[in-house]
Amino acid sequence: MGNLLAVCGAEIKKAVSDAGVLVFFLVVPLLYPLLYAYLYGREVVREVPVVVVDDCRSAMSREFLRKSDATPDLRIISYCSDMEEARDLMHRHKAYGLIYIPSEFQETLNDGRQATVSLYCDMSGLLYYKALLSGCTMVSLDMNRDIQMERLGGLTAQQMEVQTMPVDNEYVTMFNPANGFQGFLIPAVLILVLQQTMVLGVSMLAGTEYEKRRKGQLALGPQYGNPLTVLCGKALAYLTVYFAVSAYVLCLVPCMFHMPQLWQPSTLLSFITPFLLASVFFSITLSSLVRDRESCFLLFVFVSVPLIFMSGISWPTSNMPAVWRYLAQLFPSTHAVNGFCRIGTSGALLRDVMPEYTRLWLLAGAYFMTALALCIRRYRSARMPEQAGTVQKSVSSM
């Protein structure tokens, strides 16, 4: 136990004295969640600039455009004389949508036939399309009801209500009141920030150690004699740091930005513990691939965005190729993202996320064995030169 605590203290001292490691262990987890949460703070896209081509110029077409402009989703910035002018504004990104009302719009409605309003959207941003489509759809439904009520004569207000809307509906967004992007994406990003910063920081420490060993400048005390003690001491050091960092990232940051937090403390602590353990041993395992301080950036930074997709938070895993589904199971973040999102935003209990919880413990055990095997291998390779030197001295003395 004394050697384990000595290794833990020495590892923390190395991390504190290394500016690069401090950036990954403290600065990035402190600032990145704030940056992401601030960027998506508005939750939804509102007031999308659109242009209008109204070839009808009637009372009905003006009513449609007036109601469209009054929705929170759209903002009409220009009434164009023809489609060429409207397309030019969209090509110059002055507007991201176009509403075209044909000349026969009111005449068609007066004849009792179905009229058409054409929508064109810049599909470089799907959120623009969503705002344009939802805004115009709500306006058309509202105008449909008004037209039906005008054509129903001799009925009371209640009868008209039943005739125009036989089945009443109410739109309720569960677990994401704003129906926004922040509450949907940020929980997954927070988990990924914890894993990736840990991998980079541990890899940088391992790269520094490898460089010193290669130059013959690495001096290890007697507490580094047992590979199991060394592994557990290092894991304890990283866990000590990241339990504190996780409390800030997973609890304080969502509170600061008023994101849904329905988790229970015991459930969250029980779920995060195997995730941090799996991430620690996963990081130590990957650090064996590092031969210098800088190579960790080339090896691990580029996988951050694919890990978001492979977690299934932005695209259903059922629609992914099988090879990517199986590959995603190797990363602790895949299971932690799905479990934490359900615990934090849906109020799930530990029994509700038992599959993810079990897989995290399995990954923690598997990566502990791989990390231990690599530590034993490194320990033996480090001891071989010492033994060779001892043998050489014995031969010389003889």
C-alpha positions as CSV (number, residue, x, y, z in Angstrom):
1,M,0.0,0.0,0.0
2,G,2.9,2.4,0.8
3,N,4.4,1.8,-2.6
4,L,1.0,2.2,-4.3
5,L,0.5,5.6,-2.7
6,A,4.0,6.6,-3.5
7,V,3.5,5.8,-7.2
8,C,0.2,7.7,-7.0
9,G,1.8,10.8,-5.5
10,A,4.7,10.7,-8.0
11,E,2.3,10.5,-10.9
12,I,0.3,13.4,-9.7
13,K,3.5,15.4,-9.2
14,K,4.5,14.6,-12.8
15,A,1.2,15.8,-14.1
16,V,1.2,19.0,-12.1
17,S,4.8,19.8,-13.1
18,D,4.0,19.2,-16.9
19,A,2.3,22.2,-18.5
20,G,1.1,20.1,-21.5
21,V,-0.5,17.5,-19.3
22,L,-2.1,20.2,-17.2
23,V,-3.8,21.5,-20.3
24,F,-5.4,18.2,-21.0
25,F,-6.2,17.3,-17.4
26,L,-7.6,20.6,-16.3
27,V,-7.7,23.4,-18.8
28,V,-9.5,21.6,-21.6
29,P,-12.1,19.9,-19.4
30,L,-12.7,23.3,-17.7
31,L,-13.1,25.4,-20.9
32,Y,-14.3,23.0,-23.7
33,P,-17.7,22.2,-22.1
34,L,-18.3,25.9,-21.5
35,L,-17.4,26.7,-25.1
36,Y,-19.7,24.0,-26.6
37,A,-22.6,24.8,-24.3
38,Y,-22.2,28.5,-25.1
39,L,-22.2,27.9,-28.9
40,Y,-25.4,25.8,-28.7
41,G,-26.9,28.0,-26.0
42,R,-29.7,29.3,-28.2
43,E,-30.9,25.7,-28.6
44,V,-32.9,26.1,-31.8
45,V,-32.6,28.1,-35.0
46,R,-35.0,31.0,-35.1
47,E,-35.7,33.9,-37.5
48,V,-34.2,32.2,-40.5
49,P,-33.9,34.9,-43.3
50,V,-36.1,34.1,-46.3
51,V,-37.2,35.9,-49.4
52,V,-40.6,35.8,-51.1
53,V,-41.8,35.8,-54.7
54,D,-45.5,36.6,-54.7
55,D,-47.0,36.3,-58.2
56,C,-50.5,36.3,-56.8
57,R,-50.4,39.6,-54.8
58,S,-53.9,38.9,-53.4
59,A,-55.4,39.2,-49.9
60,M,-54.9,35.5,-49.3
61,S,-51.3,35.4,-50.4
62,R,-50.5,38.5,-48.2
63,E,-52.3,36.8,-45.3
64,F,-50.1,33.7,-45.8
65,L,-46.9,35.7,-45.9
66,R,-47.9,37.9,-42.9
67,K,-48.5,34.8,-40.7
68,S,-45.3,33.2,-41.9
69,D,-43.3,36.3,-41.0
70,A,-45.0,36.3,-37.6
71,T,-43.8,32.8,-36.7
72,P,-40.6,32.6,-34.6
73,D,-39.0,30.4,-37.2
74,L,-39.0,32.7,-40.2
75,R,-38.1,36.3,-41.0
76,I,-38.9,37.7,-44.4
77,I,-36.1,40.0,-45.5
78,S,-37.1,40.8,-49.1
79,Y,-40.1,40.7,-51.5
80,C,-38.5,39.8,-54.9
81,S,-40.0,40.6,-58.3
82,D,-39.0,37.2,-59.9
83,M,-37.2,34.0,-59.1
84,E,-33.9,35.1,-60.5
85,E,-33.6,37.9,-58.0
86,A,-34.5,35.5,-55.2
87,R,-32.0,32.9,-56.3
88,D,-29.3,35.6,-56.4
89,L,-30.0,36.5,-52.8
90,M,-29.8,32.8,-51.8
91,H,-26.5,32.3,-53.8
92,R,-25.0,35.2,-51.9
93,H,-26.2,33.7,-48.6
94,K,-28.3,36.7,-47.8
95,A,-31.3,34.3,-47.3
96,Y,-31.5,30.6,-46.6
97,G,-35.1,30.0,-47.9
98,L,-37.5,31.1,-50.6
99,I,-41.3,31.1,-50.5
100,Y,-43.0,31.1,-53.9
101,I,-46.7,31.8,-54.3
102,P,-48.1,31.2,-57.8
103,S,-50.4,33.6,-59.5
104,E,-53.5,31.3,-59.3
105,F,-53.2,30.8,-55.5
106,Q,-56.4,32.7,-54.4
107,E,-58.4,31.7,-57.5
108,T,-57.7,28.1,-56.8
109,L,-58.8,28.4,-53.2
110,N,-62.0,30.3,-54.2
111,D,-62.9,27.5,-56.6
112,G,-62.7,25.0,-53.7
113,R,-59.6,23.3,-55.1
114,Q,-56.2,22.6,-53.4
115,A,-53.6,25.4,-53.8
116,T,-49.9,25.0,-53.7
117,V,-47.1,27.1,-52.1
118,S,-43.6,26.2,-53.1
119,L,-40.7,26.2,-50.6
120,Y,-37.0,26.3,-51.5
121,C,-34.3,25.9,-48.9
122,D,-30.5,26.0,-48.7
123,M,-29.8,22.4,-47.8
124,S,-26.3,23.1,-46.6
125,G,-27.9,23.5,-43.2
126,L,-30.7,21.0,-42.3
127,L,-31.8,23.2,-39.4
128,Y,-32.7,25.9,-41.9
129,Y,-34.9,23.4,-43.7
130,K,-36.5,22.3,-40.5
131,A,-37.4,25.9,-39.5
132,L,-38.7,26.8,-42.9
133,L,-40.8,23.7,-43.3
134,S,-42.3,23.8,-39.7
135,G,-43.1,27.5,-39.9
136,C,-44.9,27.3,-43.3
137,T,-46.6,24.0,-42.3
138,M,-48.1,25.6,-39.2
139,V,-49.3,28.6,-41.2
140,S,-50.9,26.4,-43.8
141,L,-52.7,24.3,-41.2
142,D,-54.0,27.5,-39.5
143,M,-55.2,29.0,-42.7
144,N,-56.9,25.6,-43.6
145,R,-58.9,25.8,-40.4
146,D,-59.9,29.4,-41.1
147,I,-61.1,28.6,-44.6
148,Q,-63.1,25.6,-43.4
149,M,-64.8,27.6,-40.7
150,E,-65.8,30.3,-43.3
151,R,-67.4,27.7,-45.5
152,L,-69.3,26.0,-42.7
153,G,-72.5,28.0,-42.3
154,G,-75.2,27.8,-39.6
155,L,-73.0,26.0,-37.0
156,T,-72.1,27.1,-33.5
157,A,-68.5,27.9,-32.5
158,Q,-68.2,24.5,-30.8
159,Q,-69.5,22.6,-33.8
160,M,-67.1,24.4,-36.1
161,E,-64.3,23.5,-33.7
162,V,-65.3,19.8,-33.9
163,Q,-65.7,19.9,-37.7
164,T,-62.3,21.5,-38.4
165,M,-60.4,19.5,-35.8
166,P,-62.2,16.2,-34.9
167,V,-59.2,14.9,-33.0
168,D,-57.4,17.4,-30.8
169,N,-53.7,17.1,-30.5
170,E,-51.0,18.6,-28.2
171,Y,-47.3,18.7,-29.0
172,V,-45.2,17.9,-25.9
173,T,-41.4,17.4,-26.0
174,M,-40.3,15.0,-23.3
175,F,-37.0,15.4,-21.5
176,N,-36.0,18.3,-23.8
177,P,-38.4,21.1,-23.1
178,A,-36.8,23.5,-25.6
179,N,-36.6,20.8,-28.3
180,G,-33.2,22.2,-28.9
181,F,-29.7,21.2,-30.0
182,Q,-27.9,21.9,-26.7
183,G,-29.9,19.5,-24.6
184,F,-29.6,16.8,-27.3
185,L,-25.8,17.0,-28.1
186,I,-24.0,18.5,-25.1
187,P,-24.4,15.4,-22.8
188,A,-22.6,13.3,-25.3
189,V,-19.9,15.9,-25.8
190,L,-19.2,16.1,-22.1
191,I,-18.6,12.3,-21.8
192,L,-16.3,12.4,-24.9
193,V,-14.3,15.3,-23.4
194,L,-13.6,13.3,-20.3
195,Q,-12.4,10.3,-22.2
196,Q,-10.3,12.0,-24.9
197,T,-8.6,14.4,-22.5
198,M,-7.7,11.5,-20.3
199,V,-6.3,9.6,-23.2
200,L,-4.2,12.5,-24.4
201,G,-2.9,13.4,-20.9
202,V,-1.9,9.9,-20.0
203,S,-0.3,9.4,-23.4
204,M,1.7,12.5,-23.1
205,L,3.0,11.3,-19.7
206,A,3.9,8.0,-21.2
207,G,5.6,9.6,-24.1
208,T,7.7,11.7,-21.8
209,E,8.6,8.6,-19.8
210,Y,9.6,6.7,-22.9
211,E,11.8,9.6,-24.2
212,K,13.6,9.8,-20.8
213,R,14.1,6.0,-20.8
214,R,15.5,6.1,-24.3
215,K,18.0,8.8,-23.3
216,G,18.9,7.1,-20.0
217,Q,17.5,9.9,-17.9
218,L,14.7,8.0,-16.2
219,A,15.3,7.4,-12.5
220,L,12.7,5.2,-10.9
221,G,12.5,4.6,-7.1
222,P,12.1,1.2,-5.4
223,Q,8.3,1.7,-5.4
224,Y,8.3,1.0,-9.1
225,G,9.5,-2.6,-8.6
226,N,6.1,-4.3,-9.0
227,P,4.1,-3.8,-12.3
228,L,0.8,-4.3,-10.5
229,T,1.6,-1.7,-7.9
230,V,2.7,0.7,-10.6
231,L,-0.4,0.2,-12.7
232,C,-2.8,0.6,-9.7
233,G,-0.8,3.6,-8.4
234,K,-1.1,5.4,-11.8
235,A,-4.8,4.5,-12.1
236,L,-5.5,5.9,-8.6
237,A,-3.7,9.1,-9.5
238,Y,-5.8,9.6,-12.7
239,L,-9.0,8.6,-11.0
240,T,-8.4,11.1,-8.2
241,V,-8.0,13.9,-10.8
242,Y,-11.0,12.8,-12.9
243,F,-13.5,12.3,-10.2
244,A,-13.1,16.0,-9.4
245,V,-13.1,16.9,-13.1
246,S,-16.2,14.8,-13.7
247,A,-18.1,16.5,-10.9
248,Y,-17.5,19.8,-12.7
249,V,-18.2,18.6,-16.2
250,L,-21.2,16.5,-15.7
251,C,-22.9,18.4,-12.8
252,L,-21.9,22.0,-12.7
253,V,-21.7,22.8,-16.5
254,P,-25.3,21.6,-17.2
255,C,-26.5,23.5,-14.2
256,M,-24.8,26.7,-15.4
257,F,-26.6,26.5,-18.8
258,H,-30.0,25.3,-17.4
259,M,-29.9,21.9,-19.1
260,P,-32.2,19.1,-18.0
261,Q,-30.7,17.3,-14.9
262,L,-32.9,14.5,-13.7
263,W,-30.2,12.2,-12.4
264,Q,-29.9,10.9,-8.8
265,P,-26.5,11.3,-7.1
266,S,-26.2,7.6,-6.2
267,T,-27.1,6.5,-9.8
268,L,-24.7,9.0,-11.4
269,L,-21.8,8.1,-9.1
270,S,-22.4,4.3,-9.6
271,F,-22.5,4.7,-13.4
272,I,-19.6,7.1,-13.8
273,T,-17.2,4.9,-11.7
274,P,-16.9,2.0,-14.2
275,F,-16.7,4.6,-17.0
276,L,-13.7,6.3,-15.4
277,L,-12.1,3.0,-14.6
278,A,-12.5,1.7,-18.1
279,S,-11.2,5.1,-19.5
280,V,-8.2,5.0,-17.2
281,F,-7.1,1.5,-18.2
282,F,-8.1,2.2,-21.9
283,S,-5.8,5.3,-21.8
284,I,-2.9,3.3,-20.2
285,T,-3.3,0.6,-22.9
286,L,-3.2,3.1,-25.7
287,S,-0.3,4.9,-24.2
288,S,1.9,1.9,-25.0
289,L,1.7,3.0,-28.6
290,V,3.2,6.4,-27.8
291,R,6.9,6.9,-28.3
292,D,7.1,10.7,-27.8
293,R,5.0,13.5,-26.4
294,E,3.7,14.7,-29.7
295,S,2.6,11.4,-31.4
296,C,-0.5,11.2,-29.2
297,F,-2.1,14.0,-31.1
298,L,-1.6,12.2,-34.4
299,L,-3.0,8.9,-33.0
300,F,-6.0,9.9,-31.0
301,V,-7.3,13.5,-31.7
302,F,-8.7,12.6,-35.1
303,V,-11.0,9.9,-33.7
304,S,-13.1,12.3,-31.5
305,V,-15.6,13.2,-34.2
306,P,-16.1,9.5,-35.4
307,L,-16.7,8.5,-31.8
308,I,-19.7,10.9,-31.6
309,F,-21.2,9.2,-34.6
310,M,-20.4,5.7,-33.4
311,S,-22.1,6.4,-30.1
312,G,-25.5,6.4,-31.8
313,I,-26.5,9.8,-30.4
314,S,-26.5,11.6,-33.8
315,W,-27.4,8.6,-36.1
316,P,-29.2,5.4,-35.1
317,T,-26.8,2.5,-34.6
318,S,-29.4,0.2,-36.2
319,N,-28.6,2.0,-39.5
320,M,-24.9,1.7,-39.2
321,P,-22.8,-1.0,-41.0
322,A,-22.1,-4.0,-38.7
323,V,-18.3,-3.3,-38.6
324,W,-18.8,0.1,-37.1
325,R,-21.3,-1.1,-34.6
326,Y,-18.8,-3.8,-33.4
327,L,-15.9,-1.3,-33.4
328,A,-17.9,1.2,-31.3
329,Q,-18.2,-1.4,-28.5
330,L,-14.5,-1.2,-27.8
331,F,-14.7,2.5,-26.6
332,P,-16.0,3.3,-23.1
333,S,-17.6,6.5,-24.4
334,T,-20.1,4.6,-26.6
335,H,-21.8,3.0,-23.6
336,A,-21.3,6.0,-21.3
337,V,-22.9,8.4,-23.7
338,N,-26.0,6.3,-24.1
339,G,-26.3,5.6,-20.3
340,F,-25.5,9.2,-19.2
341,C,-28.0,10.7,-21.6
342,R,-30.7,8.5,-20.2
343,I,-29.7,9.1,-16.6
344,G,-29.3,12.9,-17.0
345,T,-32.1,13.9,-19.3
346,S,-34.7,11.1,-18.7
347,G,-34.2,10.4,-15.0
348,A,-33.3,6.7,-15.6
349,L,-32.1,4.6,-12.7
350,L,-29.2,2.2,-12.6
351,R,-31.5,-0.8,-13.4
352,D,-32.7,1.1,-16.6
353,V,-29.1,1.4,-18.0
354,M,-27.9,-2.0,-16.8
355,P,-26.7,-3.2,-20.3
356,E,-24.4,-0.1,-20.6
357,Y,-23.4,-0.4,-17.0
358,T,-22.4,-4.1,-17.4
359,R,-20.5,-3.4,-20.6
360,L,-18.5,-0.6,-18.9
361,W,-17.4,-3.0,-16.1
362,L,-16.5,-5.6,-18.7
363,L,-14.4,-3.0,-20.6
364,A,-12.8,-1.9,-17.3
365,G,-11.8,-5.5,-16.6
366,A,-10.6,-6.2,-20.1
367,Y,-8.5,-3.1,-20.4
368,F,-7.1,-3.7,-16.9
369,M,-5.7,-7.0,-18.1
370,T,-4.2,-5.5,-21.3
371,A,-2.7,-2.6,-19.3
372,L,-1.2,-5.0,-16.8
373,A,0.3,-7.2,-19.6
374,L,1.8,-4.1,-21.2
375,C,3.2,-2.9,-17.8
376,I,4.8,-6.3,-17.2
377,R,6.3,-6.3,-20.7
378,R,7.7,-2.8,-20.2
379,Y,9.0,-3.7,-16.8
380,R,10.9,-6.7,-18.1
381,S,12.3,-4.8,-21.1
382,A,13.5,-2.1,-18.7
383,R,15.1,-4.6,-16.3
384,M,17.0,-6.5,-19.1
385,P,19.6,-3.8,-19.6
386,E,20.2,-3.7,-15.9
387,Q,20.6,-7.4,-15.6
388,A,23.0,-7.4,-18.6
389,G,25.1,-4.7,-17.0
390,T,25.2,-6.7,-13.7
391,V,26.4,-9.8,-15.6
392,Q,29.0,-7.8,-17.5
393,K,30.4,-6.5,-14.2
394,S,30.6,-10.0,-12.7
395,V,32.5,-11.3,-15.7
396,S,34.9,-8.4,-15.5
397,S,35.7,-8.9,-11.9
398,M,36.4,-12.6,-12.5
